[in-house]
Amino acid sequence: MKIWAKVKLKDYDRDIDIMSNSMANYLCKGPLMEVLNKYGLRIEDKRAIEEYTTSRIAGLLTLYMAKDQRRIKDIINRYYREDNYKRVMPEIEGYIDTNKN
């Protein structure tokens, strides 16, 4: 029987740690600061949101690197909401090599 449960890993992976922290900052930094300022949230609230987001990203990265497609699909199926669906336009930031040969 399949049971939905949260799991915390005991093994520390520095690569996943760095990637998840960087991705959380990339995804949330601007909007998170706007929300904090708008609603007067405390710095502790910001830290809690960042920790939650970073942990979730680290979990997804761990599953991705382990090539665990089944569990990734479980997460997608659990959190997909038809009423909240919007077409996504990918946005990428970073250096681009403009020296095309």
C-alpha positions in Angstrom: 0.0 0.0 0.0 1.2 3.5 -0.9 1.2 6.0 2.0 2.0 9.7 1.5 4.6 10.8 3.9 7.3 13.4 4.4 10.8 12.1 4.6 13.9 13.9 5.7 17.2 12.6 4.5 20.1 12.1 6.9 22.8 12.2 4.2 24.2 15.6 3.4 24.9 16.5 -0.2 26.7 19.8 -0.6 25.8 20.1 -4.3 22.1 19.8 -3.6 22.5 22.2 -0.7 24.1 24.8 -2.9 21.7 24.3 -5.8 18.6 24.4 -3.6 19.6 27.5 -1.8 20.5 29.2 -5.1 17.2 28.2 -6.7 15.2 29.3 -3.7 16.8 32.7 -4.0 16.3 32.8 -7.7 12.7 31.9 -7.5 11.5 33.8 -4.4 13.8 36.7 -3.6 11.9 39.5 -5.3 8.3 38.4 -4.6 9.2 37.4 -1.0 10.6 40.8 -0.1 7.6 42.5 -1.6 5.2 40.4 0.5 7.3 40.9 3.6 7.2 44.7 3.2 3.6 44.8 2.1 2.3 42.8 5.1 4.9 43.8 7.7 6.1 40.2 8.3 9.0 39.6 10.6 12.4 38.4 9.5 11.6 35.1 11.3 8.7 34.6 8.8 11.1 35.2 5.9 13.5 32.6 7.3 10.7 30.1 7.7 9.5 30.6 4.2 13.0 30.4 2.8 13.7 27.2 4.8 10.5 25.6 3.6 11.1 26.5 0.0 14.8 25.4 0.1 13.9 22.0 1.6 11.2 21.4 -1.0 13.6 22.3 -3.9 16.2 20.0 -2.3 13.8 17.2 -2.2 12.9 17.6 -5.9 16.5 17.8 -6.9 17.3 14.7 -4.9 14.5 12.8 -6.7 15.6 14.2 -10.1 19.3 13.2 -9.6 18.2 9.8 -8.4 16.0 9.6 -11.6 13.0 8.7 -9.4 10.3 9.6 -12.0 7.6 7.7 -10.2 7.9 9.8 -7.0 8.2 13.1 -9.0 4.9 12.1 -10.8 3.3 11.4 -7.4 4.1 15.0 -6.3 2.8 16.4 -9.6 -0.4 14.5 -9.4 -0.9 15.5 -5.7 -0.3 19.2 -6.2 -1.7 19.8 -9.7 -4.9 21.9 -9.6 -7.0 22.2 -12.7 -8.6 25.5 -11.5 -5.2 27.0 -11.0 -3.7 26.0 -14.3 -2.1 28.7 -16.4 0.1 28.2 -19.4 3.8 28.7 -18.3 6.3 30.8 -20.2 9.8 29.6 -19.2 12.1 32.3 -18.0 15.8 31.7 -17.9 18.5 34.0 -16.5 22.2 33.6 -16.9 25.1 34.1 -19.2 24.7 33.4 -22.9 27.6 32.8 -25.3 27.2 35.4 -28.0 30.3 34.3 -29.9 28.7 31.9 -32.4 31.2 30.5 -34.8 
